């Protein structure tokens, strides 16, 4: 905000509104006291009991005035909070548009450069295959970002046609990793199931795959280690199944644990136009977790010490062999 418009700052307007209401209340009370004093002197000259006439009216006026002032202040406060939330959402959306544009332009520019190279030069077959590989990666990146937007739109409009089937979550996660192993070359990914149980749960395979893809890619993308690592552990605690995704990435400050699941939100970068990503990945993850009657939590020991994202799903009583009776 420019210095010439400092007087339009919401906080200053809010304080000014409160001061104006307080001043109006003070002036009104002063005026009322003056009028009451004059009226009292008139009643005394007329030999009337001023206390009997004025006392009840005084308390009634004070009560009504207090209620009205309270309503006004509450209204001003609600408008102030709503305005602040709107401004924050505007900043996040502006950040999202800039970042998403960057996420689209970068692979498009790369693809154009490779195509120009193919058109201009006669390349050996080995170089052709190498550049084609890069182009496929760029195309995958474009597809991933576009699908993320489409998936979010479908989920939020509740038009996502996902069939729910009972699956073993351990096997489902192992199948996912085998299917997309090539995307995580150079990374160490381990799946642990200490109990050896099978955890049957009704899921939408398509949605669950989106959830896993976002958690896997985040663990690798926000990682400055030489070898990115992701340990996935299945644990039962009380009536819940905890699927923990623990990485050795850049970590999270404690103040961000709850915020990171908000739409468009990026850690400490709500106004930073150079931030990576779109701020939609973890929001998608939480939305899908809710669709599956679960929830997401985040924890970290601090910056540079990795993060743990836990998918918590409600489970009913388990059979002795580890089978689930019901998840309804």
TAMO-V745646 format. One record per run of one state. SS is the DSSP state (~ for helix, > for strand, _ for the rest). FROM is the first residue (numbers start at 1). TO is the last residue. If there is no record, write none. Layout:
SS_FROM_TO / SS_FROM_TO
//
This chain:
__1_2 / ~_3_8 / __9_9 / ~_10_45 / __46_49 / ~_50_120 / __121_124 / ~_125_156 / __157_163 / >_164_168 / ~_169_179 / __180_180 / ~_181_184 / __185_187 / >_188_192 / __193_199 / >_200_204 / ~_205_221 / __222_228 / >_229_237 / __238_239 / >_240_247 / __248_253 / ~_254_256 / __257_258 / ~_259_261 / __262_280 / ~_281_291 / __292_294 / >_295_300 / __301_306 / >_307_314 / __315_317 / >_318_318 / __319_323 / >_324_324 / __325_328
//
